[in-house]
Amino acid sequence: MDKEVKQYLNAVPNDRKGLVDMLHTLILELYPKAEVTMKYKMPSYHVDDGWVAIANQKNYVSLYTCGVQHIEQFKKKHPSIKTGKGCINLKVGELIPRSDLERVVQHAIEHPKG
């Protein structure tokens, strides 16, 4: 992991640090050989052509994927959790469905084109 990623992770405010650390750990547990770099000012995890990224936002923590198809099942199963076109926005205090997030990460990494 490069120096910029470590600095980013260390700078996350305490109220969202647990969420960011959980996502970081989840991704690396699934893909321990992922290349972790800063892209678009956020930690990005690359395995071959697949990738995901995490970002500390003002009011939530986002898990970004490379397309809406990666989060379709998650959106259906968890309609109360805010999502964007290809991202999931997690708030502190929400029930975090870790196993479903694992499936999102796996789909994005293993099926980058759909």
PyMOL CGO cylinders between C-alpha atoms (Angstrom):
from pymol import cmd
from pymol.cgo import CYLINDER

trace = [
    CYLINDER, 0.00, 0.00, 0.00, 1.42, 3.36, -0.93, 0.3, 1, 1, 1, 1, 1, 1,
    CYLINDER, 1.42, 3.36, -0.93, 2.15, 6.26, 1.40, 0.3, 1, 1, 1, 1, 1, 1,
    CYLINDER, 2.15, 6.26, 1.40, -0.74, 8.39, 0.12, 0.3, 1, 1, 1, 1, 1, 1,
    CYLINDER, -0.74, 8.39, 0.12, -3.26, 5.66, 0.94, 0.3, 1, 1, 1, 1, 1, 1,
    CYLINDER, -3.26, 5.66, 0.94, -1.89, 5.33, 4.48, 0.3, 1, 1, 1, 1, 1, 1,
    CYLINDER, -1.89, 5.33, 4.48, -2.12, 9.11, 4.95, 0.3, 1, 1, 1, 1, 1, 1,
    CYLINDER, -2.12, 9.11, 4.95, -5.70, 9.11, 3.67, 0.3, 1, 1, 1, 1, 1, 1,
    CYLINDER, -5.70, 9.11, 3.67, -6.75, 6.28, 5.98, 0.3, 1, 1, 1, 1, 1, 1,
    CYLINDER, -6.75, 6.28, 5.98, -5.04, 7.89, 8.97, 0.3, 1, 1, 1, 1, 1, 1,
    CYLINDER, -5.04, 7.89, 8.97, -6.77, 11.24, 8.29, 0.3, 1, 1, 1, 1, 1, 1,
    CYLINDER, -6.77, 11.24, 8.29, -10.33, 9.86, 8.38, 0.3, 1, 1, 1, 1, 1, 1,
    CYLINDER, -10.33, 9.86, 8.38, -12.28, 11.45, 11.26, 0.3, 1, 1, 1, 1, 1, 1,
    CYLINDER, -12.28, 11.45, 11.26, -12.94, 9.16, 14.21, 0.3, 1, 1, 1, 1, 1, 1,
    CYLINDER, -12.94, 9.16, 14.21, -16.70, 9.03, 13.65, 0.3, 1, 1, 1, 1, 1, 1,
    CYLINDER, -16.70, 9.03, 13.65, -16.24, 7.40, 10.22, 0.3, 1, 1, 1, 1, 1, 1,
    CYLINDER, -16.24, 7.40, 10.22, -12.93, 5.64, 10.78, 0.3, 1, 1, 1, 1, 1, 1,
    CYLINDER, -12.93, 5.64, 10.78, -14.60, 2.36, 11.74, 0.3, 1, 1, 1, 1, 1, 1,
    CYLINDER, -14.60, 2.36, 11.74, -16.55, 2.23, 8.48, 0.3, 1, 1, 1, 1, 1, 1,
    CYLINDER, -16.55, 2.23, 8.48, -13.52, 3.06, 6.35, 0.3, 1, 1, 1, 1, 1, 1,
    CYLINDER, -13.52, 3.06, 6.35, -11.37, 0.53, 8.19, 0.3, 1, 1, 1, 1, 1, 1,
    CYLINDER, -11.37, 0.53, 8.19, -14.07, -2.13, 7.84, 0.3, 1, 1, 1, 1, 1, 1,
    CYLINDER, -14.07, -2.13, 7.84, -14.30, -1.62, 4.07, 0.3, 1, 1, 1, 1, 1, 1,
    CYLINDER, -14.30, -1.62, 4.07, -10.51, -1.51, 3.68, 0.3, 1, 1, 1, 1, 1, 1,
    CYLINDER, -10.51, -1.51, 3.68, -10.13, -4.75, 5.66, 0.3, 1, 1, 1, 1, 1, 1,
    CYLINDER, -10.13, -4.75, 5.66, -13.03, -6.46, 3.86, 0.3, 1, 1, 1, 1, 1, 1,
    CYLINDER, -13.03, -6.46, 3.86, -11.53, -5.72, 0.44, 0.3, 1, 1, 1, 1, 1, 1,
    CYLINDER, -11.53, -5.72, 0.44, -8.04, -6.86, 1.42, 0.3, 1, 1, 1, 1, 1, 1,
    CYLINDER, -8.04, -6.86, 1.42, -9.37, -10.03, 3.08, 0.3, 1, 1, 1, 1, 1, 1,
    CYLINDER, -9.37, -10.03, 3.08, -11.10, -10.91, -0.20, 0.3, 1, 1, 1, 1, 1, 1,
    CYLINDER, -11.10, -10.91, -0.20, -8.18, -9.79, -2.41, 0.3, 1, 1, 1, 1, 1, 1,
    CYLINDER, -8.18, -9.79, -2.41, -4.95, -9.71, -0.40, 0.3, 1, 1, 1, 1, 1, 1,
    CYLINDER, -4.95, -9.71, -0.40, -2.90, -9.15, -3.57, 0.3, 1, 1, 1, 1, 1, 1,
    CYLINDER, -2.90, -9.15, -3.57, -4.95, -6.16, -4.74, 0.3, 1, 1, 1, 1, 1, 1,
    CYLINDER, -4.95, -6.16, -4.74, -2.93, -3.16, -5.85, 0.3, 1, 1, 1, 1, 1, 1,
    CYLINDER, -2.93, -3.16, -5.85, -3.92, -0.32, -3.52, 0.3, 1, 1, 1, 1, 1, 1,
    CYLINDER, -3.92, -0.32, -3.52, -3.27, 3.19, -4.82, 0.3, 1, 1, 1, 1, 1, 1,
    CYLINDER, -3.27, 3.19, -4.82, -4.81, 6.64, -4.74, 0.3, 1, 1, 1, 1, 1, 1,
    CYLINDER, -4.81, 6.64, -4.74, -6.99, 7.33, -7.78, 0.3, 1, 1, 1, 1, 1, 1,
    CYLINDER, -6.99, 7.33, -7.78, -9.35, 10.28, -8.02, 0.3, 1, 1, 1, 1, 1, 1,
    CYLINDER, -9.35, 10.28, -8.02, -8.30, 11.25, -4.48, 0.3, 1, 1, 1, 1, 1, 1,
    CYLINDER, -8.30, 11.25, -4.48, -9.53, 8.02, -2.90, 0.3, 1, 1, 1, 1, 1, 1,
    CYLINDER, -9.53, 8.02, -2.90, -8.02, 4.62, -2.04, 0.3, 1, 1, 1, 1, 1, 1,
    CYLINDER, -8.02, 4.62, -2.04, -8.59, 2.30, -5.00, 0.3, 1, 1, 1, 1, 1, 1,
    CYLINDER, -8.59, 2.30, -5.00, -8.19, -1.47, -5.03, 0.3, 1, 1, 1, 1, 1, 1,
    CYLINDER, -8.19, -1.47, -5.03, -7.30, -3.06, -8.38, 0.3, 1, 1, 1, 1, 1, 1,
    CYLINDER, -7.30, -3.06, -8.38, -7.17, -6.70, -9.40, 0.3, 1, 1, 1, 1, 1, 1,
    CYLINDER, -7.17, -6.70, -9.40, -6.57, -7.12, -13.12, 0.3, 1, 1, 1, 1, 1, 1,
    CYLINDER, -6.57, -7.12, -13.12, -9.31, -5.03, -14.82, 0.3, 1, 1, 1, 1, 1, 1,
    CYLINDER, -9.31, -5.03, -14.82, -11.63, -4.97, -11.80, 0.3, 1, 1, 1, 1, 1, 1,
    CYLINDER, -11.63, -4.97, -11.80, -11.59, -2.31, -9.11, 0.3, 1, 1, 1, 1, 1, 1,
    CYLINDER, -11.59, -2.31, -9.11, -13.41, -0.78, -6.19, 0.3, 1, 1, 1, 1, 1, 1,
    CYLINDER, -13.41, -0.78, -6.19, -12.66, 2.36, -4.21, 0.3, 1, 1, 1, 1, 1, 1,
    CYLINDER, -12.66, 2.36, -4.21, -13.64, 3.84, -0.87, 0.3, 1, 1, 1, 1, 1, 1,
    CYLINDER, -13.64, 3.84, -0.87, -14.09, 7.46, 0.06, 0.3, 1, 1, 1, 1, 1, 1,
    CYLINDER, -14.09, 7.46, 0.06, -14.74, 9.36, 3.23, 0.3, 1, 1, 1, 1, 1, 1,
    CYLINDER, -14.74, 9.36, 3.23, -17.45, 11.90, 2.40, 0.3, 1, 1, 1, 1, 1, 1,
    CYLINDER, -17.45, 11.90, 2.40, -18.87, 14.65, 4.58, 0.3, 1, 1, 1, 1, 1, 1,
    CYLINDER, -18.87, 14.65, 4.58, -21.82, 12.63, 5.93, 0.3, 1, 1, 1, 1, 1, 1,
    CYLINDER, -21.82, 12.63, 5.93, -21.08, 9.05, 4.90, 0.3, 1, 1, 1, 1, 1, 1,
    CYLINDER, -21.08, 9.05, 4.90, -18.52, 6.60, 3.56, 0.3, 1, 1, 1, 1, 1, 1,
    CYLINDER, -18.52, 6.60, 3.56, -18.84, 5.44, -0.05, 0.3, 1, 1, 1, 1, 1, 1,
    CYLINDER, -18.84, 5.44, -0.05, -17.93, 2.17, -1.71, 0.3, 1, 1, 1, 1, 1, 1,
    CYLINDER, -17.93, 2.17, -1.71, -17.46, 2.83, -5.42, 0.3, 1, 1, 1, 1, 1, 1,
    CYLINDER, -17.46, 2.83, -5.42, -17.66, 0.18, -8.13, 0.3, 1, 1, 1, 1, 1, 1,
    CYLINDER, -17.66, 0.18, -8.13, -17.19, 0.46, -11.86, 0.3, 1, 1, 1, 1, 1, 1,
    CYLINDER, -17.19, 0.46, -11.86, -20.89, 0.23, -12.71, 0.3, 1, 1, 1, 1, 1, 1,
    CYLINDER, -20.89, 0.23, -12.71, -24.51, 0.09, -11.62, 0.3, 1, 1, 1, 1, 1, 1,
    CYLINDER, -24.51, 0.09, -11.62, -24.69, -3.64, -12.41, 0.3, 1, 1, 1, 1, 1, 1,
    CYLINDER, -24.69, -3.64, -12.41, -22.44, -4.39, -9.43, 0.3, 1, 1, 1, 1, 1, 1,
    CYLINDER, -22.44, -4.39, -9.43, -24.86, -2.95, -6.89, 0.3, 1, 1, 1, 1, 1, 1,
    CYLINDER, -24.86, -2.95, -6.89, -28.24, -3.93, -8.40, 0.3, 1, 1, 1, 1, 1, 1,
    CYLINDER, -28.24, -3.93, -8.40, -28.84, -6.88, -6.05, 0.3, 1, 1, 1, 1, 1, 1,
    CYLINDER, -28.84, -6.88, -6.05, -27.62, -4.86, -3.06, 0.3, 1, 1, 1, 1, 1, 1,
    CYLINDER, -27.62, -4.86, -3.06, -30.08, -2.04, -3.89, 0.3, 1, 1, 1, 1, 1, 1,
    CYLINDER, -30.08, -2.04, -3.89, -32.99, -4.50, -4.09, 0.3, 1, 1, 1, 1, 1, 1,
    CYLINDER, -32.99, -4.50, -4.09, -32.09, -6.17, -0.81, 0.3, 1, 1, 1, 1, 1, 1,
    CYLINDER, -32.09, -6.17, -0.81, -31.27, -2.94, 1.10, 0.3, 1, 1, 1, 1, 1, 1,
    CYLINDER, -31.27, -2.94, 1.10, -33.51, -0.17, -0.26, 0.3, 1, 1, 1, 1, 1, 1,
    CYLINDER, -33.51, -0.17, -0.26, -33.03, 1.95, 2.87, 0.3, 1, 1, 1, 1, 1, 1,
    CYLINDER, -33.03, 1.95, 2.87, -29.27, 2.30, 2.25, 0.3, 1, 1, 1, 1, 1, 1,
    CYLINDER, -29.27, 2.30, 2.25, -28.52, 5.22, -0.04, 0.3, 1, 1, 1, 1, 1, 1,
    CYLINDER, -28.52, 5.22, -0.04, -26.87, 4.36, -3.35, 0.3, 1, 1, 1, 1, 1, 1,
    CYLINDER, -26.87, 4.36, -3.35, -25.71, 6.19, -6.44, 0.3, 1, 1, 1, 1, 1, 1,
    CYLINDER, -25.71, 6.19, -6.44, -25.24, 4.91, -9.97, 0.3, 1, 1, 1, 1, 1, 1,
    CYLINDER, -25.24, 4.91, -9.97, -22.34, 2.66, -9.03, 0.3, 1, 1, 1, 1, 1, 1,
    CYLINDER, -22.34, 2.66, -9.03, -21.75, 3.38, -5.36, 0.3, 1, 1, 1, 1, 1, 1,
    CYLINDER, -21.75, 3.38, -5.36, -23.12, 2.59, -1.92, 0.3, 1, 1, 1, 1, 1, 1,
    CYLINDER, -23.12, 2.59, -1.92, -23.18, 5.34, 0.71, 0.3, 1, 1, 1, 1, 1, 1,
    CYLINDER, -23.18, 5.34, 0.71, -22.92, 4.02, 4.25, 0.3, 1, 1, 1, 1, 1, 1,
    CYLINDER, -22.92, 4.02, 4.25, -23.77, 6.13, 7.28, 0.3, 1, 1, 1, 1, 1, 1,
    CYLINDER, -23.77, 6.13, 7.28, -22.44, 5.74, 10.79, 0.3, 1, 1, 1, 1, 1, 1,
    CYLINDER, -22.44, 5.74, 10.79, -25.01, 3.87, 12.88, 0.3, 1, 1, 1, 1, 1, 1,
    CYLINDER, -25.01, 3.87, 12.88, -26.61, 2.02, 9.95, 0.3, 1, 1, 1, 1, 1, 1,
    CYLINDER, -26.61, 2.02, 9.95, -26.75, -1.73, 10.08, 0.3, 1, 1, 1, 1, 1, 1,
    CYLINDER, -26.75, -1.73, 10.08, -23.94, -2.68, 7.68, 0.3, 1, 1, 1, 1, 1, 1,
    CYLINDER, -23.94, -2.68, 7.68, -24.65, -5.87, 5.72, 0.3, 1, 1, 1, 1, 1, 1,
    CYLINDER, -24.65, -5.87, 5.72, -21.04, -7.06, 5.46, 0.3, 1, 1, 1, 1, 1, 1,
    CYLINDER, -21.04, -7.06, 5.46, -21.75, -10.27, 3.53, 0.3, 1, 1, 1, 1, 1, 1,
    CYLINDER, -21.75, -10.27, 3.53, -23.73, -8.33, 0.92, 0.3, 1, 1, 1, 1, 1, 1,
    CYLINDER, -23.73, -8.33, 0.92, -20.94, -5.77, 0.63, 0.3, 1, 1, 1, 1, 1, 1,
    CYLINDER, -20.94, -5.77, 0.63, -18.54, -8.68, 0.06, 0.3, 1, 1, 1, 1, 1, 1,
    CYLINDER, -18.54, -8.68, 0.06, -20.69, -9.80, -2.88, 0.3, 1, 1, 1, 1, 1, 1,
    CYLINDER, -20.69, -9.80, -2.88, -20.64, -6.28, -4.34, 0.3, 1, 1, 1, 1, 1, 1,
    CYLINDER, -20.64, -6.28, -4.34, -16.85, -6.13, -4.09, 0.3, 1, 1, 1, 1, 1, 1,
    CYLINDER, -16.85, -6.13, -4.09, -16.47, -9.60, -5.60, 0.3, 1, 1, 1, 1, 1, 1,
    CYLINDER, -16.47, -9.60, -5.60, -18.79, -8.78, -8.48, 0.3, 1, 1, 1, 1, 1, 1,
    CYLINDER, -18.79, -8.78, -8.48, -16.98, -5.51, -9.25, 0.3, 1, 1, 1, 1, 1, 1,
    CYLINDER, -16.98, -5.51, -9.25, -13.54, -7.13, -9.12, 0.3, 1, 1, 1, 1, 1, 1,
    CYLINDER, -13.54, -7.13, -9.12, -14.40, -10.36, -10.92, 0.3, 1, 1, 1, 1, 1, 1,
    CYLINDER, -14.40, -10.36, -10.92, -16.86, -8.99, -13.51, 0.3, 1, 1, 1, 1, 1, 1,
    CYLINDER, -16.86, -8.99, -13.51, -15.57, -5.50, -14.35, 0.3, 1, 1, 1, 1, 1, 1,
    CYLINDER, -15.57, -5.50, -14.35, -17.55, -5.30, -17.59, 0.3, 1, 1, 1, 1, 1, 1,
    CYLINDER, -17.55, -5.30, -17.59, -20.79, -6.63, -16.18, 0.3, 1, 1, 1, 1, 1, 1,
]
cmd.load_cgo(trace, "trace")
